[in-house]
Amino acid sequence: MDKNQRRREMMIQTPVPELIIKLAIPTIISMLVTAIYNTADTFFVGKISTEATAAVGLVFTVMALIQALGFFFGHGSGNYLSRMLGAGNNEEASNMAATGFALAILMGIVMAVAGNFFIDDLARLIGSTETTLEDTRNYMRIILIGAPFMTGQFVINNQLRFQGSAVYAMAGLMSGALMNLILDPLLILGFKMGVSGAAIATIMGQITSFAVLYIGSKKGGNIRIHLSNVHINFHFIKEIINGGAPSLFRQGLAALSTLLLNKAAGSLGGDAAIAGMSVTTRVMMMMASALIGFGQGYQPVCSFNYGAGLKKRVKEGYFFCVKYSTIFLTVIGVLCFINAPFIISVFRKDPDVIAVGAVALRWQAATLPLSGCIVISNMMLQSIGKGMKATITSSARNGIFFIPLILILPRVFGIFGVEITQAVADILSLVITVPLAYSELRKFD
């Protein structure tokens, strides 16, 4: 029996809870490590100044856009190739893998060139003030140079996961995280390079992940990426859009919401408010990373079995993930709510930063348990190819509800309106997500 056949039997015959846990453990570790090294810049830059902390938070908008493109091509190609592998069409899967990768690299190059050409305009657009402009520009210029490696590694990582090769994906992300964690204190504090050192550490981590993931894609029974398999045509572009649009909207709207959040916080509370909300965002990303990793363990199970016509296994996996993710997030939410001031102070011991961040963190911790149903539902809809419903559910939290709320609540409640916006958006997102998920789950019977 060849490796592809063994993998197929594993994906369609292993008991669903066992299979999800097996695939989720590497992705949970990967996401936690990634969240830690994404937070490392904020932690070490916090040793410099409040303005530097604010600048890193502002550039997160640009990084989210780069990630949005990477996830768009990674999830779009990964979803489709997994369904093709489930249906036994390996050639079609290979062509999609190469096409998705090539398009991601091209878009990364475009972002790197265009972003650096308009660097000053972009810095002001994302909310930079006179006191943060220099740090924002220095950090963002280097981050943009690494855009092709960032988009490329997100694609390979997701393609490996959707093939059931979560261990290879984990190895790539962890190697990059280790590189970043080593370079951050060395460049920022040791060589006194400030925010430029933080940016270099981040990009070197991304390049390391890219190299390890590319090598991993050539191991075992994984699909090899060959230039000869690139076919940029309407069929593949349509499938990438269908499978990747939810991720693009989710990540893209996250970037837009961060931009609006920073602008609202800056106008009402200055650099300290921006820094406080930035720290809160990074902390919540770290808390939610385990959930995303758990969901990513479910996604290949979902798409593969859906492609094989085993819808009962898709439904079983969905309820398994919703149940245990909600329990986990409830525990984490309680801990964050109780220790909010201390958690913010770890990053920046500025009373003004702590005052804003602690309130925002407590409100988001209170609604954190709702994310289990929201995220798993979105991943299920996306993995079975229901692009429109998945796009709506992925857009709800950071777009459909968040954007109007961030424009309205601060006008009514001041800085408190900024602090509660994400929590209110979470509650409203659950209301729209449950009916859309149920509309598909009832068909599986």
Summary of the structure (lengths in Angstrom):
residues: 445
radius of gyration: 20.8
end to end distance: 32.7
largest distance: 65.6
contacts: 1803
relative contact order: 0.14
helix: 88%
strand: 0%
